[in-house]
Amino acid sequence: MRLGFGREPDDVETLVRRAQRGDAAARDDLLARYVPFVARLASEVAGRWVQLGSDDEMSVGLLALDEAIDGFVAERGSFWAFARTVVRRRLIDARRREREQAVPLSALEETDEEGHTRLPAADRVAERLWRAAQEEEDRREEIAEFVRTLAAFGLHLDDLVADCPRREDARRRALEVARAIARDPALARHVLTERTLPQKRLETLVGPSRKTLERHRRYILAATLVYLHDWPLIRTFLDGLGQEDG
């Protein structure tokens, strides 16, 4: 997702709250989203273009962003404004320290057993970014395969948006039906071979009326396909829909 400077997506503060509660995936998402933001600020302070992986300023900026995630308080304003202040201040402090000591980032450096100097905190941020990028690539591959599978069943992502139950209890019931189908070999075989839901057998097995099943047929069918395939990221997202509103 592209992040516009001065504006932020509606879900940023939600991600910050999750990161503060220890959600590593939310923290990784934030760090990855704000890399261009850090690069811009670091370049402004340095007076030249800086890049991740080759300039100390990016390490300082990303560490400051990680600090801003932990220190942000929603009642005091937007995360973007707070992060900008923290990152810029740390970049200026590091630049001043470098000029005074002629040793960039000396306070953060450690020497390993082989005598190599490294920045462990920056390494941790880089590792988080790598994990976030890897997960994003896995998610893209899963979604591409999911879309191809839906097409084979005559479904499209737009159909699922239109057919998704709006109420939390309805979503939960629909997902329970999908899981029940996936657990039953005969029902699962019917779905994969006939490419439809076994309506009558489901009414007996699960209990909801034919009208309810028909109303959310496409959503249940797509959810069943998720539970029948090895798509862990999509499955985690789907299970989350059945546990919270919105």
N, C-alpha and C positions, 0 to 999 in steps of 0.2 A: 504494500500500500504506500502510495506517495504521500509524504507529509508536507503540507504547505507551511511555510514559515509565518508565524503570527496566528495560525489557526491550527486546530488539532481535531482529529476524529472524536466522535462522541464517546467511544469506548476507551479512550486513553486513561481517564481517571479510574475506570473500572479495572483496567490492567494494572495500574499503579497500586490500587488497594490489594489486588490479588498478589502482586509481587511482594508487598510489605508483609503479607501473611505467610510468605514462604513459597509461593507458587513460582518455581524456577522457569517454567514455560512462559508465563506472563512476563517475567523479567527479561528473558531472552527476546521475546517479541518486541518489547519496548526498546531495548538496546539496538536491535536490528533496524527498527523503524527510524530511530533518531541518529543513525550514522551520518546521513547527509547534513543534518542540523549541526552535529558536532564538527564535521569537516568545514562547514561554512564559518562557524565561530572561530575555530582554530586557525583558519586561513586569514581571517580578519585580524586576529591578534598577532599572528606571525608575520603578516605583511607579505605572504606568498602562499601559493596553493600547497596544501599538505594532504597526504594520503595515508589511509589505514595500512599498517604493516611496514611503513618506511619512515614515518616521522614520529618523533617523541610527542609532539603536540596532540596527535590523535589518541595516544595512550593516556595522556593526562586528561583529555576531554572525556573519554569514555569512562575512566575511573570516576570523574566528577559527575557524570550522568548517573552512574551506579549509585553514587552518594546521594544525588538528588532524589532518586526513587525512594530511598529509605527516609529522607528528611521531609518529603512533601506533606503538607497539610492542606486538604481541599478547601477548608474555610478561608484560607489566606489568598486564594486566587487560582489561576490556571497552572497546570503542571508545566506547560510550555514556558511561561514567564519565569517560574521558579527555577526550572532547569537551566534556562538561559543565564540567569544571574549566577547560579552556582558554577556552571561550566566556564563562563567567562572569567569569573573571579579566580578559579583554580588555574586557568591558563595564564592569566596575568601574573599570579603568584609564582608559577613555575618559571615563567620567562624572567621575572625579576631575580629569582633564586639562581637561575642559570647564569645570568649576567654577573651576579655577585660572587658565585662560587666557581663558575666555569666548569661545573659538573652537572650536566642535565639529569634531572630525576634521581639524584644521588640518594635521596632519602628513601626511595622506593626500590633501589637495586639490592639484589642479593647475589652472592657468589656460591655456586654449587661445588660439589666435591672435586670436580674436574677443573675448577678455576674459571668456569664460564659465568659471565655476568648476565643476569636476566631480571625481568620485572615480573615477579609472580602475580601481583594483582592484575597487571595488564594482561598477563597470560590467561588469567581466569576469565577476563572479559572477552578476550579473543576466542577462547574455547566456547563460551556461551554463544557468541555470534556464529561460530562455525556450526554448533549444534542447531541453532535456529535456522540457519541456511539449509542444513541437511534435512531438517524436518519439513521445511517449506518445499524442498525438492520432492521428498517422499509424498507430501500432501498433493502436490501437483500431479504426480504419477498416479496416485490413488484416484483422484478426481477424474483424470482422463480415462482410466479404466472403468470407473463407475459410470461415466457418461456413455461410453461405448456399450456397456452392458444394458443400461437403461434403453438405449436406442434399439437394441435387439429385442427388447420386450415392448417396444412401441411407446416408450415413455421419454419425457424430456424433463430437465431440471425445472423448467417453468411450470410443468404439471404438478410437481411436488410442492412448489410454493403455493399454488392455488388450492391444492388438496390437503395441505397441512392443517391438522386440527388447531384451532386457535386457543382452546382451553387446555390448561395443564392436565387435568384429569383425562380429557379426551386423547391427548397425545400419549399419556401413559398407557391407556387402554390399547391404543393402536400399536404401540411398541410391544406390549405384552402379547398381542396377537401375532406379530411378526416373529417374536422369539419363540412362541409356541410352534409355529410352522417350522422354523429352522431346527427345532429340537426333534421334531417328528419325522423320521426318514420317509414315510409314505407321503406326508403332506409336502415335504421339501421336494421329493421327486416329482410330484404333480406340478409344483410351481415351475421347476426347471424344464420339464418336458412339455407341459401344456401352456406355459407362460401366462397363466392366470391364477387367481386365488381359488382354492377349493371351497366355494361359498357354503354349500350345504353341510359339508363335513366340519367346517369351522363353526357354524352355528351350534352344532352339537357339542363340539370340543371346548369352545371358549365361552359361548353363551350370548354374545352381543347379537342384536337383531340384524336381520338381513339388510335393513335400511341403513343401519350404522356402518356395517361392513362396506356396503356399496358407496356410501358417502365419502369414505376415506380409502377406497380401494387402491388407488394409485400410490398413495402414501404408504400403505401397509405392504403393498407388493415391493416397492423400492426398499423399504426398511428390511423386508425379508431377504432381499438380495444382499444387503449389507451384512446381515448376520450369517449368510451362507458363504461369504467370501472373506479372504484375508485382507481386510481393509481396516486395520486397527485405529488409524486416526479418524476416519469417517465414523467408525463405530463409537469411539469415545465421544465425538461431537453429538451423535444421534442419542446416545444414552443421556447426555447432558440435557437435551431438549425435553426428555421425559421426567427430569428431576426439578426443573425450575421454570418459572413463568417467563414469557417473552421469546 
